[in-house]
Amino acid sequence: MARIPIGLLVLLCTLPGSAPGAGERQNAMTLWAEAVAAKGGRDRLAAIRSFAIREKTTFARSSRPDMGTGKVDQVVCELPDGWWEFLDYRPGQMGVSMRVVNARTGLGWASHGAAARPLLQPDTYVPYRMRQMQYVYFLETSAVQPNPLRASRVQLGSTLLDRVTAEVGGDEVDFYFDTATHLPVRVEASRKNTLKPPRPGMPPPPPQKFVYELDGYHEVSGVQVPARVTVGGDQADVRVEINPEYNASIFTQPPPADAGIDSWRRQGRK
């Protein structure tokens, strides 16, 4: 599906400022069930114990091309709380960094071109990202269970879509589903900003907003996943692996200095 500016989004049916009624929530739950079935079914999604996602992104624009014109981001997750990440901006000067975090405690290690060191304070962003990757790529798993609240039929450009607003981890997330395939083609989310105002008397920073556009669906281990994801104009080619074979120690030890993008794999696997 082609990218369409947010300004072209026209709501055809909404109930702003009101709690969802029983009928509206039932409609949302019905649409959600159709989407889960289209993804591969609740049993297959619940059977996801781990996943590896590699996003290869080319930046649409860069004010500092010397720092990076794209990135390769390899994330490996072991549910419910294991996070391993290798982020590569080369040949840009931002270079390579790694992060290993327990999403429950926020504790772990990080490195940037040097030996990994323990995090000085709990990482509060990785738990959000880990939850977000699950609902963007899979809709739901045993660890992330969105709660459908309300639904509406909307129009993006000339395309009609079903929109379902769901509660996920205390936040509301909007999912846009193709009316024929029932697969998600767009996800809109926001994260509350916990930063303090820059100066007394000034308002706090606004929430951080995310808009994902999903395309190129194909089957991986019986689950429909996108091959391309666009965020903020930057398109990523995506490789998804479900329940891959990996070295379990990557989640409990600091990454070695010579770790590479495939160091998470069990030896002998590519």
Order of alpha helices (4+ residues) and beta strands (2+ residues): beta-alpha-alpha-beta-beta-beta-beta-beta-beta-alpha-beta-beta-beta-beta-beta-beta-beta-beta-beta
